[in-house]
Amino acid sequence: MSLDADDEPGPQERTMLVDARLLKRPTSQATPVAPVAPASPGKSWKPYSFPKLEKVSLNEFRLTSRIKWLTPKPETVEALCTRLKGLFDTQVSFSLEAARAIGPSELRRHLADPTFLSFLVPGPHRGRAVLEIELPLAHAVVDLLLGGAGEAVGVRPLTDIEEGVASFVILEALKALVPGMDPSMPKLRLEGVARGLDEAITRLSEDGPVLVVQLRTRLGSQEGMVRFFVPSGVLDAVEPAQVTEQRRAMHQADIQAHLGRLSSVRTWLRAEIAQAEISSRDLSSLRVKDVVLVDAFSARPDRGEDGTARLLVGLARKGCLAADVSLVNGQYQARITGWVAGDQSFSRRGPSESDEAAAEALGESGDEEFTNPEMRNPLAESGALDDRMDSGDLLGDIPLQISVELARVPVTADQVVAMRVGQVVELRRAPGEPVDLSVNGKVVARGELVEIEGQLGVRILSLAG
């Protein structure tokens, strides 16, 4: 909350806004600018639209993004190719061709007929995934294993004996994959061969949307497609609840592989010592000398005392660093003491039951949420806002988390990744210096710590902008 200081003597202080675009630079310092061709008379600029963009639902995007942690490591794929090379005495390779999510009604369009289909079961789960091998490739697999040259023999269905040979190859492939997979995942086992397309579609339709992963496979001179059809229910069953060490290692490997792209990107490391909730209406009405009340501070730089702080990067959605703040040689420094996972702030509350219910209701709409920017806003069309209601009234009720920052230090992506427990970060801030007030990482004001009738707060000294 904020306390207005209008009762204090002296003239009222207001912030004067100056439009920098109207200011002219001195002629001696002016930088030559290339002339801009005037727009043709009668023509106006229009935003470019993307009418032919494919509409991808949020549910489809989330389902497809889960394929990353299911992907075997390169050394696991290499072990698989080595094992199959020993079986067929020829080179074997796999490459990811495509991955997309489809609805149960689209399965018939993506499954070939005739084809070779087998069921894979993740441990005790009742759901089934389907492995499809294109018929020409399946015939080549059987022919090579039986001593032939790996030639395709048309598109006729496999006989019972040929299906048994193909199932043996799948079992050998699973044996090669299991040692390199995440140990927390249930082991895949081969349940059997699908007797027709209808049986496979019926099994796949039981667990919601289906993730389709298509692999281009080369077996000697023969090339074809191998597809996995994994229902969302099966993905939920095989995905571990906690982030395992293997998945964490994969994530770190990705960061290291692409860190060069971000090494020169700079951001702020913010040392936060308090937090409070404020409405957008109160934030917009803040004036110089107003006081924002805070429940407690984890450090008191106004007294030159030591304390603790949270070190945040960006919006800190994944977590933050805990640190001890101490005064050394007249300057504050923060020593990292640990990692705080998740959104655990000083006073930030979690979503209420009504918030979660509303989010769940929105999530059930599924295909009504699209990433296509051309998608029209349904609220704007439904007339949900009455003409008598001012939208500003709604915005004024939105609660905002305002943070009190002792200091902020510029850091690069390299420095963020290299941070470790025990490391000392120089905050370059002396006792008694002003602190910053920020919302979502954006500084909105600067002030000083004060105590009013036993309550702590920050008196506004200047406003940003």
C-alpha positions as a Python dict, from the first residue, in 0.01 Angstrom:
ca = {
    (1, 'M'): (0, 0, 0),
    (2, 'S'): (112, 363, -25),
    (3, 'L'): (80, 666, 208),
    (4, 'D'): (43, 1007, 46),
    (5, 'A'): (263, 1284, 181),
    (6, 'D'): (41, 1578, 82),
    (7, 'D'): (22, 1701, 443),
    (8, 'E'): (393, 1782, 459),
    (9, 'P'): (494, 2150, 425),
    (10, 'G'): (648, 2280, 110),
    (11, 'P'): (543, 2274, -255),
    (12, 'Q'): (418, 1953, -411),
    (13, 'E'): (672, 1768, -623),
    (14, 'R'): (551, 1632, -956),
    (15, 'T'): (727, 1455, -1237),
    (16, 'M'): (753, 1658, -1558),
    (17, 'L'): (731, 1457, -1878),
    (18, 'V'): (941, 1569, -2173),
    (19, 'D'): (892, 1421, -2519),
    (20, 'A'): (1249, 1346, -2628),
    (21, 'R'): (1136, 1317, -2988),
    (22, 'L'): (1075, 1695, -2997),
    (23, 'L'): (1428, 1778, -2883),
    (24, 'K'): (1674, 1875, -3157),
    (25, 'R'): (2039, 1779, -3144),
    (26, 'P'): (2308, 2044, -3187),
    (27, 'T'): (2421, 2083, -3545),
    (28, 'S'): (2787, 2013, -3456),
    (29, 'Q'): (2702, 1675, -3304),
    (30, 'A'): (2442, 1571, -3552),
    (31, 'T'): (2496, 1235, -3720),
    (32, 'P'): (2425, 1225, -4094),
    (33, 'V'): (2120, 1016, -4168),
    (34, 'A'): (2035, 867, -4504),
    (35, 'P'): (1731, 1038, -4658),
    (36, 'V'): (1409, 842, -4642),
    (37, 'A'): (1197, 830, -4952),
    (38, 'P'): (855, 985, -4886),
    (39, 'A'): (560, 752, -4893),
    (40, 'S'): (351, 751, -5207),
    (41, 'P'): (52, 982, -5176),
    (42, 'G'): (-271, 802, -5104),
    (43, 'K'): (-100, 493, -4960),
    (44, 'S'): (-86, 406, -4591),
    (45, 'W'): (119, 148, -4405),
    (46, 'K'): (-64, -170, -4307),
    (47, 'P'): (53, -444, -4073),
    (48, 'Y'): (157, -760, -4254),
    (49, 'S'): (-73, -1051, -4185),
    (50, 'F'): (-6, -1425, -4204),
    (51, 'P'): (-332, -1575, -4330),
    (52, 'K'): (-177, -1908, -4437),
    (53, 'L'): (-3, -1993, -4112),
    (54, 'E'): (-85, -2337, -3981),
    (55, 'K'): (-296, -2320, -3667),
    (56, 'V'): (-127, -2514, -3388),
    (57, 'S'): (-316, -2559, -3063),
    (58, 'L'): (-138, -2505, -2733),
    (59, 'N'): (-214, -2863, -2633),
    (60, 'E'): (-45, -2987, -2951),
    (61, 'F'): (260, -2769, -2886),
    (62, 'R'): (294, -2893, -2528),
    (63, 'L'): (254, -3256, -2634),
    (64, 'T'): (513, -3226, -2911),
    (65, 'S'): (765, -3051, -2684),
    (66, 'R'): (769, -3357, -2456),
    (67, 'I'): (943, -3565, -2722),
    (68, 'K'): (1275, -3405, -2627),
    (69, 'W'): (1325, -3587, -2298),
    (70, 'L'): (1206, -3915, -2457),
    (71, 'T'): (1472, -3896, -2728),
    (72, 'P'): (1757, -4143, -2662),
    (73, 'K'): (2106, -4006, -2619),
    (74, 'P'): (2339, -4021, -2923),
    (75, 'E'): (2545, -4299, -2767),
    (76, 'T'): (2226, -4503, -2712),
    (77, 'V'): (2126, -4465, -3078),
    (78, 'E'): (2480, -4564, -3177),
    (79, 'A'): (2453, -4877, -2963),
    (80, 'L'): (2122, -4961, -3133),
    (81, 'C'): (2271, -4921, -3481),
    (82, 'T'): (2569, -5137, -3382),
    (83, 'R'): (2343, -5417, -3258),
    (84, 'L'): (2129, -5409, -3573),
    (85, 'K'): (2440, -5402, -3792),
    (86, 'G'): (2550, -5722, -3621),
    (87, 'L'): (2213, -5881, -3702),
    (88, 'F'): (2194, -5778, -4068),
    (89, 'D'): (2563, -5740, -4156),
    (90, 'T'): (2490, -5404, -4317),
    (91, 'Q'): (2482, -5040, -4215),
    (92, 'V'): (2176, -4914, -4022),
    (93, 'S'): (2093, -4549, -3949),
    (94, 'F'): (1801, -4347, -3807),
    (95, 'S'): (1715, -3979, -3838),
    (96, 'L'): (1420, -3787, -3697),
    (97, 'E'): (1195, -3681, -3982),
    (98, 'A'): (898, -3521, -3803),
    (99, 'A'): (704, -3510, -3477),
    (100, 'R'): (350, -3385, -3441),
    (101, 'A'): (37, -3434, -3234),
    (102, 'I'): (-288, -3551, -3391),
    (103, 'G'): (-638, -3623, -3268),
    (104, 'P'): (-784, -3976, -3256),
    (105, 'S'): (-1004, -3895, -3556),
    (106, 'E'): (-693, -3833, -3772),
    (107, 'L'): (-527, -4170, -3710),
    (108, 'R'): (-669, -4338, -4018),
    (109, 'R'): (-512, -4073, -4241),
    (110, 'H'): (-165, -4129, -4093),
    (111, 'L'): (-158, -4508, -4077),
    (112, 'A'): (-87, -4691, -4402),
    (113, 'D'): (-294, -4991, -4508),
    (114, 'P'): (-157, -5253, -4538),
    (115, 'T'): (137, -5207, -4301),
    (116, 'F'): (314, -5378, -4010),
    (117, 'L'): (192, -5269, -3666),
    (118, 'S'): (299, -5389, -3323),
    (119, 'F'): (202, -5285, -2969),
    (120, 'L'): (453, -5154, -2714),
    (121, 'V'): (353, -5145, -2347),
    (122, 'P'): (529, -4924, -2085),
    (123, 'G'): (546, -5152, -1782),
    (124, 'P'): (213, -5219, -1609),
    (125, 'H'): (31, -4931, -1777),
    (126, 'R'): (-289, -5029, -1957),
    (127, 'G'): (-221, -4788, -2245),
    (128, 'R'): (-50, -4896, -2564),
    (129, 'A'): (189, -4730, -2805),
    (130, 'V'): (200, -4850, -3164),
    (131, 'L'): (515, -4907, -3369),
    (132, 'E'): (466, -4901, -3746),
    (133, 'I'): (723, -5023, -4000),
    (134, 'E'): (645, -4952, -4363),
    (135, 'L'): (587, -5274, -4555),
    (136, 'P'): (877, -5242, -4802),
    (137, 'L'): (1115, -5181, -4511),
    (138, 'A'): (960, -5465, -4307),
    (139, 'H'): (1006, -5706, -4601),
    (140, 'A'): (1369, -5596, -4635),
    (141, 'V'): (1426, -5659, -4261),
    (142, 'V'): (1284, -6012, -4287),
    (143, 'D'): (1470, -6092, -4610),
    (144, 'L'): (1806, -5979, -4468),
    (145, 'L'): (1763, -6173, -4145),
    (146, 'L'): (1674, -6489, -4340),
    (147, 'G'): (1990, -6462, -4551),
    (148, 'G'): (1856, -6272, -4852),
    (149, 'A'): (1979, -5952, -5013),
    (150, 'G'): (1726, -5727, -4833),
    (151, 'E'): (1498, -5679, -5131),
    (152, 'A'): (1141, -5552, -5097),
    (153, 'V'): (872, -5785, -5231),
    (154, 'G'): (581, -5556, -5304),
    (155, 'V'): (316, -5441, -5061),
    (156, 'R'): (160, -5770, -4955),
    (157, 'P'): (102, -5815, -4579),
    (158, 'L'): (356, -6017, -4383),
    (159, 'T'): (286, -6380, -4318),
    (160, 'D'): (272, -6513, -3960),
    (161, 'I'): (629, -6639, -3986),
    (162, 'E'): (750, -6305, -4126),
    (163, 'E'): (569, -6121, -3845),
    (164, 'G'): (754, -6339, -3595),
    (165, 'V'): (1088, -6252, -3757),
    (166, 'A'): (1004, -5878, -3750),
    (167, 'S'): (898, -5907, -3383),
    (168, 'F'): (1236, -6066, -3302),
    (169, 'V'): (1413, -5767, -3456),
    (170, 'I'): (1200, -5529, -3243),
    (171, 'L'): (1291, -5722, -2928),
    (172, 'E'): (1661, -5696, -3013),
    (173, 'A'): (1621, -5323, -3070),
    (174, 'L'): (1450, -5279, -2731),
    (175, 'K'): (1733, -5467, -2559),
    (176, 'A'): (1983, -5224, -2711),
    (177, 'L'): (1779, -4917, -2611),
    (178, 'V'): (1695, -5004, -2249),
    (179, 'P'): (2045, -4961, -2093),
    (180, 'G'): (2076, -4605, -2222),
    (181, 'M'): (1725, -4487, -2131),
    (182, 'D'): (1627, -4293, -1820),
    (183, 'P'): (1620, -4547, -1533),
    (184, 'S'): (1305, -4386, -1391),
    (185, 'M'): (1109, -4472, -1705),
    (186, 'P'): (913, -4799, -1712),
    (187, 'K'): (1068, -5060, -1941),
    (188, 'L'): (902, -5103, -2278),
    (189, 'R'): (795, -5452, -2374),
    (190, 'L'): (653, -5594, -2696),
    (191, 'E'): (292, -5707, -2644),
    (192, 'G'): (219, -5842, -2990),
    (193, 'V'): (122, -5763, -3347),
    (194, 'A'): (-194, -5570, -3436),
    (195, 'R'): (-446, -5773, -3633),
    (196, 'G'): (-560, -5503, -3867),
    (197, 'L'): (-580, -5128, -3872),
    (198, 'D'): (-904, -5108, -3673),
    (199, 'E'): (-751, -5278, -3368),
    (200, 'A'): (-459, -5035, -3359),
    (201, 'I'): (-685, -4729, -3398),
    (202, 'T'): (-916, -4853, -3122),
    (203, 'R'): (-627, -4900, -2880),
    (204, 'L'): (-472, -4563, -2963),
    (205, 'S'): (-801, -4373, -2930),
    (206, 'E'): (-841, -4470, -2563),
    (207, 'D'): (-591, -4217, -2423),
    (208, 'G'): (-658, -3882, -2591),
    (209, 'P'): (-437, -3704, -2846),
    (210, 'V'): (-155, -3903, -3003),
    (211, 'L'): (208, -3797, -3054),
    (212, 'V'): (343, -3922, -3388),
    (213, 'V'): (723, -3953, -3422),
    (214, 'Q'): (849, -4039, -3770),
    (215, 'L'): (1202, -4174, -3823),
    (216, 'R'): (1369, -4213, -4159),
    (217, 'T'): (1550, -4547, -4150),
    (218, 'R'): (1819, -4675, -4382),
    (219, 'L'): (1893, -5047, -4391),
    (220, 'G'): (2170, -5112, -4639),
    (221, 'S'): (2036, -4993, -4974),
    (222, 'Q'): (1674, -4996, -4855),
    (223, 'E'): (1515, -4683, -4705),
    (224, 'G'): (1178, -4640, -4536),
    (225, 'M'): (983, -4496, -4244),
    (226, 'V'): (941, -4618, -3889),
    (227, 'R'): (668, -4440, -3691),
    (228, 'F'): (580, -4434, -3323),
    (229, 'F'): (223, -4351, -3219),
    (230, 'V'): (224, -4259, -2850),
    (231, 'P'): (-105, -4152, -2683),
    (232, 'S'): (-89, -3866, -2430),
    (233, 'G'): (-203, -4106, -2156),
    (234, 'V'): (102, -4325, -2216),
    (235, 'L'): (329, -4018, -2209),
    (236, 'D'): (187, -3924, -1869),
    (237, 'A'): (261, -4274, -1740),
    (238, 'V'): (622, -4290, -1858),
    (239, 'E'): (720, -3933, -1768),
    (240, 'P'): (872, -3926, -1416),
    (241, 'A'): (717, -3689, -1166),
    (242, 'Q'): (1055, -3553, -1058),
    (243, 'V'): (1337, -3427, -1277),
    (244, 'T'): (1592, -3707, -1275),
    (245, 'E'): (1968, -3669, -1288),
    (246, 'Q'): (1975, -3792, -1647),
    (247, 'R'): (1721, -3535, -1763),
    (248, 'R'): (1904, -3263, -1571),
    (249, 'A'): (2229, -3369, -1740),
    (250, 'M'): (2059, -3355, -2082),
    (251, 'H'): (1936, -3004, -2004),
    (252, 'Q'): (2283, -2892, -1898),
    (253, 'A'): (2433, -3045, -2213),
    (254, 'D'): (2188, -2845, -2426),
    (255, 'I'): (2282, -2527, -2242),
    (256, 'Q'): (2653, -2585, -2294),
    (257, 'A'): (2602, -2670, -2662),
    (258, 'H'): (2417, -2345, -2734),
    (259, 'L'): (2577, -2116, -2478),
    (260, 'G'): (2790, -1949, -2743),
    (261, 'R'): (2481, -1784, -2887),
    (262, 'L'): (2403, -1618, -2554),
    (263, 'S'): (2752, -1552, -2419),
    (264, 'S'): (2742, -1188, -2523),
    (265, 'V'): (2383, -1129, -2411),
    (266, 'R'): (2369, -923, -2092),
    (267, 'T'): (2098, -916, -1829),
    (268, 'W'): (2059, -806, -1467),
    (269, 'L'): (2130, -1005, -1154),
    (270, 'R'): (1897, -846, -898),
    (271, 'A'): (1953, -864, -522),
    (272, 'E'): (1604, -855, -370),
    (273, 'I'): (1561, -787, 2),
    (274, 'A'): (1182, -741, 33),
    (275, 'Q'): (858, -773, -156),
    (276, 'A'): (506, -633, -122),
    (277, 'E'): (175, -651, -304),
    (278, 'I'): (31, -339, -463),
    (279, 'S'): (-261, -281, -697),
    (280, 'S'): (-202, -138, -1041),
    (281, 'R'): (-418, 161, -942),
    (282, 'D'): (-194, 238, -642),
    (283, 'L'): (118, 189, -854),
    (284, 'S'): (0, 432, -1119),
    (285, 'S'): (-81, 696, -854),
    (286, 'L'): (254, 683, -674),
    (287, 'R'): (416, 1023, -624),
    (288, 'V'): (745, 1143, -484),
    (289, 'K'): (751, 1123, -99),
    (290, 'D'): (483, 851, -93),
    (291, 'V'): (571, 548, 118),
    (292, 'V'): (527, 185, 11),
    (293, 'L'): (482, -29, 322),
    (294, 'V'): (667, -364, 343),
    (295, 'D'): (618, -638, 603),
    (296, 'A'): (986, -711, 658),
    (297, 'F'): (1331, -664, 507),
    (298, 'S'): (1585, -945, 489),
    (299, 'A'): (1865, -687, 508),
    (300, 'R'): (1886, -331, 644),
    (301, 'P'): (2126, -130, 426),
    (302, 'D'): (1997, 190, 589),
    (303, 'R'): (2165, 78, 912),
    (304, 'G'): (2468, -84, 747),
    (305, 'E'): (2364, -426, 882),
    (306, 'D'): (2422, -768, 727),
    (307, 'G'): (2137, -992, 613),
    (308, 'T'): (2018, -1214, 330),
    (309, 'A'): (1892, -1160, -24),
    (310, 'R'): (1750, -1344, -320),
    (311, 'L'): (1951, -1318, -642),
    (312, 'L'): (1718, -1325, -942),
    (313, 'V'): (1777, -1340, -1315),
    (314, 'G'): (1494, -1240, -1548),
    (315, 'L'): (1149, -1330, -1411),
    (316, 'A'): (1297, -1607, -1191),
    (317, 'R'): (1022, -1853, -1288),
    (318, 'K'): (1251, -2153, -1243),
    (319, 'G'): (1400, -2035, -916),
    (320, 'C'): (1659, -1804, -767),
    (321, 'L'): (1983, -1803, -568),
    (322, 'A'): (1989, -1755, -192),
    (323, 'A'): (2272, -1537, -65),
    (324, 'D'): (2414, -1386, 254),
    (325, 'V'): (2466, -1010, 229),
    (326, 'S'): (2753, -855, 421),
    (327, 'L'): (2941, -526, 431),
    (328, 'V'): (3308, -550, 329),
    (329, 'N'): (3529, -241, 292),
    (330, 'G'): (3227, -12, 280),
    (331, 'Q'): (3055, -202, -5),
    (332, 'Y'): (2793, -473, 9),
    (333, 'Q'): (2864, -816, -135),
    (334, 'A'): (2651, -1130, -166),
    (335, 'R'): (2783, -1481, -105),
    (336, 'I'): (2574, -1752, -273),
    (337, 'T'): (2451, -2010, -20),
    (338, 'G'): (2214, -2224, -227),
    (339, 'W'): (1951, -2262, -495),
    (340, 'V'): (1580, -2206, -431),
    (341, 'A'): (1370, -2394, -688),
    (342, 'G'): (1034, -2266, -806),
    (343, 'D'): (862, -1938, -730),
    (344, 'Q'): (929, -1905, -354),
    (345, 'S'): (929, -1536, -278),
    (346, 'F'): (898, -1332, 42),
    (347, 'S'): (527, -1267, 22),
    (348, 'R'): (412, -1410, -309),
    (349, 'R'): (114, -1634, -268),
    (350, 'G'): (25, -1928, -485),
    (351, 'P'): (-283, -1942, -708),
    (352, 'S'): (-612, -1982, -530),
    (353, 'E'): (-854, -2267, -594),
    (354, 'S'): (-1067, -2036, -807),
    (355, 'D'): (-761, -1934, -1011),
    (356, 'E'): (-669, -2299, -1071),
    (357, 'A'): (-1026, -2386, -1165),
    (358, 'A'): (-1039, -2101, -1413),
    (359, 'A'): (-705, -2204, -1564),
    (360, 'E'): (-824, -2564, -1590),
    (361, 'A'): (-1145, -2454, -1761),
    (362, 'L'): (-945, -2254, -2013),
    (363, 'G'): (-713, -2550, -2069),
    (364, 'E'): (-1005, -2778, -2150),
    (365, 'S'): (-1092, -2562, -2448),
    (366, 'G'): (-793, -2723, -2622),
    (367, 'D'): (-811, -2631, -2986),
    (368, 'E'): (-969, -2291, -2910),
    (369, 'E'): (-628, -2156, -2805),
    (370, 'F'): (-396, -2111, -3099),
    (371, 'T'): (-48, -1973, -3149),
    (372, 'N'): (-151, -1816, -3480),
    (373, 'P'): (-148, -1436, -3433),
    (374, 'E'): (-433, -1404, -3683),
    (375, 'M'): (-666, -1587, -3443),
    (376, 'R'): (-938, -1345, -3334),
    (377, 'N'): (-1000, -1265, -2970),
    (378, 'P'): (-1324, -1441, -2864),
    (379, 'L'): (-1375, -1204, -2571),
    (380, 'A'): (-1373, -905, -2802),
    (381, 'E'): (-1642, -1062, -3024),
    (382, 'S'): (-1870, -1204, -2758),
    (383, 'G'): (-1962, -868, -2608),
    (384, 'A'): (-1846, -989, -2268),
    (385, 'L'): (-1762, -632, -2157),
    (386, 'D'): (-2066, -415, -2116),
    (387, 'D'): (-2053, -59, -2252),
    (388, 'R'): (-2124, 71, -1903),
    (389, 'M'): (-1810, -91, -1761),
    (390, 'D'): (-1481, 93, -1783),
    (391, 'S'): (-1190, -142, -1857),
    (392, 'G'): (-972, 78, -1635),
    (393, 'D'): (-1177, -37, -1335),
    (394, 'L'): (-1078, -395, -1408),
    (395, 'L'): (-710, -310, -1449),
    (396, 'G'): (-707, -128, -1118),
    (397, 'D'): (-792, -450, -934),
    (398, 'I'): (-497, -648, -1072),
    (399, 'P'): (-248, -719, -788),
    (400, 'L'): (118, -662, -867),
    (401, 'Q'): (427, -783, -682),
    (402, 'I'): (664, -494, -621),
    (403, 'S'): (1019, -587, -521),
    (404, 'V'): (1273, -391, -318),
    (405, 'E'): (1619, -434, -473),
    (406, 'L'): (1936, -362, -280),
    (407, 'A'): (2133, -359, -607),
    (408, 'R'): (2145, -502, -957),
    (409, 'V'): (2459, -617, -1135),
    (410, 'P'): (2500, -671, -1512),
    (411, 'V'): (2588, -1033, -1597),
    (412, 'T'): (2625, -1245, -1910),
    (413, 'A'): (2485, -1589, -1980),
    (414, 'D'): (2831, -1739, -1924),
    (415, 'Q'): (2847, -1586, -1578),
    (416, 'V'): (2498, -1706, -1485),
    (417, 'V'): (2576, -2067, -1579),
    (418, 'A'): (2908, -2054, -1391),
    (419, 'M'): (2755, -1943, -1059),
    (420, 'R'): (2824, -2181, -771),
    (421, 'V'): (2761, -2203, -396),
    (422, 'G'): (3023, -2003, -210),
    (423, 'Q'): (3081, -1759, -494),
    (424, 'V'): (3089, -1390, -397),
    (425, 'V'): (2911, -1128, -607),
    (426, 'E'): (3011, -765, -561),
    (427, 'L'): (2693, -556, -538),
    (428, 'R'): (2874, -220, -557),
    (429, 'R'): (2631, -56, -318),
    (430, 'A'): (2720, 129, 2),
    (431, 'P'): (2505, 158, 317),
    (432, 'G'): (2246, 436, 306),
    (433, 'E'): (2228, 449, -73),
    (434, 'P'): (1880, 443, -231),
    (435, 'V'): (1713, 114, -321),
    (436, 'D'): (1514, 33, -635),
    (437, 'L'): (1148, -65, -661),
    (438, 'S'): (1073, -296, -952),
    (439, 'V'): (777, -484, -1100),
    (440, 'N'): (856, -792, -1310),
    (441, 'G'): (1220, -685, -1320),
    (442, 'K'): (1145, -335, -1448),
    (443, 'V'): (1249, -49, -1219),
    (444, 'V'): (955, 182, -1149),
    (445, 'A'): (1094, 399, -869),
    (446, 'R'): (1389, 468, -639),
    (447, 'G'): (1358, 530, -267),
    (448, 'E'): (1499, 513, 83),
    (449, 'L'): (1416, 278, 369),
    (450, 'V'): (1206, 439, 644),
    (451, 'E'): (1023, 336, 959),
    (452, 'I'): (681, 492, 1028),
    (453, 'E'): (507, 413, 1357),
    (454, 'G'): (679, 76, 1380),
    (455, 'Q'): (611, -19, 1015),
    (456, 'L'): (886, -49, 757),
    (457, 'G'): (859, 98, 413),
    (458, 'V'): (1027, 270, 121),
    (459, 'R'): (982, 646, 69),
    (460, 'I'): (979, 734, -302),
    (461, 'L'): (1263, 967, -402),
    (462, 'S'): (1217, 953, -780),
    (463, 'L'): (997, 781, -1036),
    (464, 'A'): (1116, 603, -1349),
    (465, 'G'): (1006, 755, -1679),
}
